[in-house]
Amino acid sequence: MTPTRTDKMARAALLLALAVTFQSLRLLIPVPPFFTTFIIGSLVNACLLVALETAGLFAAAAIALVTPVVAYFQGLLFLPVFIPPVALAHFIYILIYKAVLGRGRRVAAVGLATAVKAAFLFAAFTWLLTFVNVPPRLGAGIIFAMSWPQLFTGVMGGILATVVVKRINGR
């Protein structure tokens, strides 16, 4: 059965609420932000891809835009200028995933989307921190968070999304 427009809107709203709820876990889990980055990043990336596959590009784009704003208000992104690069990285992730998945190559879609997103975030924050005055130690922490951990969270999000989408589709 093909989902109706109402079904897709409801699924989009639920996935957005779920992504924001996942982000709120960092306020409840008493572990260093380094560890929550892996858990929450993977869950948010999974929400992005599940939304794309089950509710459409608009739903995934909404999650891509809202989640960095939430991260800013939670204090994870220290300055508002950090919101656009993260939102754009999420959007790049879903667009590349969609393009490669359309060719029937799920593993390649996850891998390429993750690699480009991670490279974009690393480059964007490296460039951005040349203009934004933050303490050197904080800047190094930000650059680290935007490097290889993004590879892990992107791949794990893709794996989780694959499991969830197969479950939703009854396979």
C-alpha positions in Angstrom: 0.0 0.0 0.0 1.3 3.4 -1.0 1.4 6.0 1.8 -0.9 8.9 1.4 0.2 12.5 1.8 -1.2 12.5 5.3 0.7 9.4 6.1 3.9 11.0 4.9 3.2 14.2 6.9 2.5 12.3 10.0 5.7 10.2 9.6 7.7 13.4 9.0 6.3 15.0 12.2 7.1 11.8 14.2 10.6 11.6 12.8 11.3 15.3 13.5 10.0 14.8 17.1 12.1 11.7 17.4 15.3 13.5 16.2 14.7 16.3 18.7 14.1 13.8 21.4 17.3 12.0 20.6 19.2 15.3 20.8 17.7 15.9 24.2 19.3 12.7 25.5 22.6 14.6 25.8 20.9 16.6 28.6 20.0 13.4 30.4 22.9 11.0 29.8 25.6 11.7 32.4 28.6 11.0 30.1 31.0 13.4 28.4 29.8 15.0 25.2 32.5 13.1 23.2 30.5 9.8 23.8 27.1 11.3 23.3 28.2 12.6 20.0 28.5 9.0 18.7 25.1 7.9 20.0 23.1 11.0 19.2 24.8 11.7 15.9 24.1 8.2 14.7 20.4 8.4 15.8 19.9 11.8 14.1 21.6 10.6 10.9 19.3 7.6 11.0 16.2 9.9 11.3 17.4 11.9 8.3 17.7 8.8 6.1 14.5 7.2 7.4 12.6 10.5 6.8 14.0 10.7 3.3 13.0 7.1 2.4 9.6 7.0 4.0 8.4 10.6 4.0 10.3 12.3 1.3 12.9 15.0 0.7 10.9 17.8 2.4 10.7 15.8 5.6 14.4 15.0 5.6 15.2 18.7 4.8 13.1 19.9 7.7 15.0 17.6 10.1 18.3 18.8 8.5 17.4 22.4 9.3 15.8 22.0 12.8 18.4 19.7 14.4 21.4 22.1 14.3 19.1 24.9 15.7 18.2 22.5 18.6 21.9 21.7 19.0 22.7 25.4 19.3 20.1 26.0 22.0 21.4 23.0 23.9 24.8 24.5 23.8 26.5 21.9 21.6 27.0 24.4 18.8 28.6 27.4 20.6 27.8 30.1 18.1 24.8 30.7 15.8 27.2 30.9 12.8 27.8 27.2 13.3 24.2 26.3 12.4 24.3 26.9 8.6 27.3 24.6 7.9 25.7 21.8 10.0 22.4 22.2 8.3 24.0 22.2 4.9 26.1 19.1 5.8 22.9 17.3 6.7 21.3 18.4 3.4 24.3 17.2 1.5 24.1 13.9 3.3 20.5 13.3 2.3 20.9 14.5 -1.3 23.9 12.3 -2.0 22.2 9.4 -0.3 19.1 9.9 -2.4 21.1 10.2 -5.7 23.1 7.0 -5.1 20.2 5.0 -3.6 18.2 5.8 -6.7 20.7 3.6 -8.5 20.0 0.7 -6.1 23.2 0.9 -4.2 22.5 1.3 -0.5 26.0 0.6 0.8 27.5 3.0 -1.7 24.9 5.6 -0.8 25.7 5.5 2.9 29.4 5.4 2.2 29.6 8.3 -0.2 27.0 10.4 1.6 29.0 9.9 4.9 32.4 10.7 3.3 31.2 13.9 1.6 29.3 15.1 4.7 32.4 14.5 6.9 34.7 16.2 4.5 32.4 19.2 4.1 32.0 19.6 7.9 35.8 19.4 8.5 36.5 21.9 5.7 33.7 24.2 6.6 34.7 24.4 10.3 38.4 24.6 9.6 37.6 27.6 7.3 35.0 29.1 9.7 37.3 29.0 12.7 39.8 31.2 10.9 37.3 34.0 11.2 35.7 33.2 14.5 37.7 33.9 17.6 37.4 30.9 20.0 40.0 29.6 22.5 42.5 27.3 20.8 41.5 24.3 22.9 37.8 24.8 22.1 38.7 25.2 18.4 40.7 22.0 18.4 37.8 20.2 20.0 35.3 21.5 17.4 37.6 20.5 14.5 38.0 17.0 16.1 34.2 16.6 16.5 33.8 17.5 12.8 36.4 15.0 11.6 36.4 11.2 11.9 33.5 11.0 14.4 31.3 12.2 11.5 32.4 9.1 9.5 31.3 6.8 12.4 27.9 8.5 13.0 27.1 8.7 9.3 27.8 5.0 8.7 26.0 4.0 11.9 23.0 6.2 11.0 22.9 4.5 7.6 22.9 1.0 9.2 20.2 2.0 11.6 18.1 3.6 8.8 18.4 0.4 6.7 17.1 -1.8 9.5 14.3 0.6 10.3 13.2 1.1 6.7 13.2 -2.6 6.1 11.0 -3.1 9.1 8.6 -0.3 8.0 8.4 -1.9 4.6 7.8 -5.4 6.1 10.9 -7.0 4.9 
